[in-house]
Amino acid sequence: MLEVGLNHFLIISAILFSLGIYGIVSRKNAIMVLMGVELLLNASNINFVAFARYGNLGIDGQIYALFVIILAAAEAAIALAIVLNIYKTFSNVNIDEIDNLKE
């Protein structure tokens, strides 16, 4: 029987982190970039909880993960408001095509 250990959680977290970085770097749509940021935050949550479980840190990892979840919710609300405002102004959410903000 296979026992799930810390390495399994770290591998899943690394895959999520890599997908998040790929989503941020390769996408031009602002919504997809925000989804990449959410993947990065979820990868850090997996690390916090896994190290708390296997590193005998008590409940500190879960508390840090809870703060990251609260931060992600606030980030999503503010970022979506910004994206909606950009769409209302430019009728587009592609990051490359929105350069009038510099002026």
C-alpha positions in Angstrom: 0.0 0.0 0.0 1.3 3.4 -0.9 1.7 5.9 1.9 1.3 9.5 1.0 4.2 11.5 2.4 5.7 15.0 2.2 7.3 14.4 -1.2 3.9 13.8 -2.8 2.6 17.1 -1.5 5.7 18.9 -2.6 5.5 17.4 -6.1 1.8 18.5 -6.5 2.7 21.9 -5.2 5.6 22.3 -7.7 3.3 21.3 -10.5 0.7 23.8 -9.5 3.3 26.5 -9.1 4.8 25.7 -12.5 1.3 25.9 -14.1 0.7 29.2 -12.4 4.0 30.7 -13.6 3.2 29.4 -17.1 -0.3 31.0 -16.9 1.1 34.3 -15.9 3.9 34.5 -18.5 2.2 33.0 -21.5 -1.4 34.5 -21.3 -2.5 37.8 -22.7 -6.0 37.8 -21.1 -6.1 39.5 -17.7 -8.5 36.9 -16.3 -6.1 34.1 -17.2 -3.3 35.9 -15.5 -5.4 36.2 -12.4 -6.1 32.5 -12.5 -2.3 31.9 -12.7 -1.8 34.0 -9.6 -4.5 31.9 -7.8 -2.6 28.8 -8.7 0.5 30.2 -7.2 -1.3 31.0 -4.0 -2.9 27.5 -3.9 0.6 25.9 -4.3 1.8 27.9 -1.3 -1.2 26.8 0.7 -0.4 23.1 0.0 3.2 23.7 1.1 2.1 25.4 4.4 -0.3 22.7 5.3 2.1 19.8 4.3 5.0 21.3 6.3 2.7 21.8 9.2 1.6 18.2 9.1 4.9 16.5 8.4 7.2 19.1 10.1 5.5 19.0 13.5 4.8 22.7 13.4 1.4 22.4 15.0 -1.4 24.5 13.6 0.8 27.3 12.3 0.7 26.1 8.7 -3.1 26.0 8.7 -3.2 29.5 10.1 -0.8 30.8 7.4 -2.9 29.0 4.8 -6.1 30.7 6.1 -4.4 34.1 5.8 -3.4 33.2 2.2 -7.0 32.3 1.4 -8.2 35.6 2.8 -5.5 37.4 0.8 -6.6 35.5 -2.3 -10.2 36.4 -1.9 -9.4 40.1 -1.4 -7.0 40.0 -4.4 -9.7 38.4 -6.6 -12.3 41.0 -5.7 -10.0 44.0 -6.3 -8.5 42.5 -9.4 -11.8 41.6 -11.0 -13.1 45.1 -10.2 -10.0 46.5 -12.0 -10.5 44.1 -15.0 -14.2 45.1 -15.3 -13.3 48.8 -15.2 -10.6 48.2 -17.9 -13.2 46.3 -20.0 -15.7 49.1 -19.6 -13.1 51.7 -20.7 -11.4 49.8 -23.5 -13.8 47.0 -24.5 -10.9 44.6 -24.2 -9.1 42.7 -21.5 -6.0 41.7 -23.4 -3.0 43.0 -21.5 -0.9 43.7 -24.6 -3.5 45.9 -26.2 -4.1 48.1 -23.2 -1.4 50.7 -23.3 -3.4 53.9 -22.9 -3.0 53.8 -19.2 0.6 55.1 -19.7 -0.7 58.4 -20.9 
